[in-house]
Amino acid sequence: MKTKTTAKSLPTFLLGLLAAVSLCAVFALAGCSSGGTSETASDSADTAATDDGSYTLVEEGKLTVAASLDFPPFENLVDGQAEGFEVDLMTAIAEKLGLEINYLPTMKFDTIIPAITAGGTADVGVSGFTITPEREEEVDFSTPICDTNQCIVVLKGSDITGSADLSGKTIGGQSGTTGIDWANENVPDAAEVVTFDEYTAVFAALQSGQVEAVVLDKPVADYYVNTAYDECEVVEEIPTGEQYGIAVSKDNPNLTAAINDAIAELQEDGTFTEIEEKWFGAQE
């Protein structure tokens, strides 16, 4: 898919001719294109929804993604390369849009949505963003891409066997997450709720005794416990009924629509299921 440019220096009659040709091209491609055409952010200051489905991109021909690359199995940095469920999904979405995927260097989780809102850094943000009313005030979200719950992780042998035992305990988690929100809302008599920038720091704090329990997304907890922290265990899954979405600027509604179209196509052609099974196994 080509990135649309603006010929500001051309005479008016040529601009009209180009517009007509472009319109014909849109109809010609309608049968084989999953989303709208795109334009770079520097090409147009008008970010309202447009009838031709155009959207802005930080970099021409690329879908630029902001993520916290310490969120396996959704995002993880392995030998300098991003990998995970959302990495594969975003790559497949980019392919549907005719774009190259471009993952930025890892960012702190709680800085991603502000970066999307400010613009100019990334087109989308991922890393297990639960769709919440508070976040929807700042950004738009794609259709849900994953269902999940929170859980409690402790060191094996701990006297904490579930949420009922968290009173008076020190609880850890990643800053800006719904796990921390849950702890603050549901354990008002906790000794302290401590936040960290990355999950590796969260688990290091649990190992060292700086915190006595951590609250985080169940798939991420399972990954860390099964692959790196076998002295830890999940003692309770908390049925929060969360859904992840892809964060997009409210100034770029046609990009959200194009991503939703791509997700629908990936679900229809079986690619979405293949990616799920790769990272989570066969779904019941």
Secondary structure, 3 states (H helix, E strand, C coil): CCEECCCCCCCHHHHHHHHHHHHHHHHHHCCCCCCCCEEEHHHCCCCCCCCCCCEEECCCCEEEEEECCEECCCEEEECCEEECHHHHHHHHHHHHCCCEEEECCCCCHHHHHHHHHHCCCCCEEECCCECCHHHHCCCEECCCCEEEEEEEEEECCCCCCCHHHCCCCEEEEECCCHHHHHHHHHCCCCCEEEEECCHHHHHHHHHHCCCCEEEEEHHHHHHHHHHCCCCEEEEEEEEEEEEECCEECCCCHHHHHHHHHHHHHHHHCCHHHHHHHHHHCCCC
